[in-house]
Amino acid sequence: MSAEPSSPVRQLRLVVEAEDYEAAVAFFRDALGLPEQAAYSGDGDARVVILDAGRATLEIANPAQKRMIDDVEVGRQVAPRFRVAFEVDDAREVTARLVAAGADEVAPPTLTPWRSLNARLDTPGDLHITVFQELLPPETRASHPDFGTGV
């Protein structure tokens, strides 16, 4: 068995400027549960925290795909050009916890044709996010009729 080739990129880091730094850190670190990897401060009250969000992927969609996903998950166009998605074990529980921690629910957990349970939220730090729960194992998703490589 051969090892998969490694990527020349070691990490994807999304950097977010948050006017209310404390609220954004409390939301993503404490409510969502992203472990703190490092935190730094500097002159002029400069502060940053680096949170571990697990494995990163970069999803690139054309405008038609973005519109289709918004329609399926929300029923209308809501997402800006950038949306951050977090895979979780229980989309309903995490959505409720995040709303209690200050997120605005844009759409409740919704079953998608690709068999995931997806919720949309607007969060402290002005991010539009999806929390999603995969309902099928990867090997089943790969052969599901609503999936395909498209290439």
Secondary structure, 3 states (H helix, E strand, C coil): CCCCCCCCCCCCCCCCCCCCHHHHHHHHHHHCCCCEEEEEEEHHHEEEEEECCCCCCCCCCCHHHHHHHHHHHCCCCCCCCCCEEEECCCHHHHHHHHHHCCCEEEEEEEECCCCEEEEEEEECCCEEEEEEEECCCHHHHHHCCCCCCCC
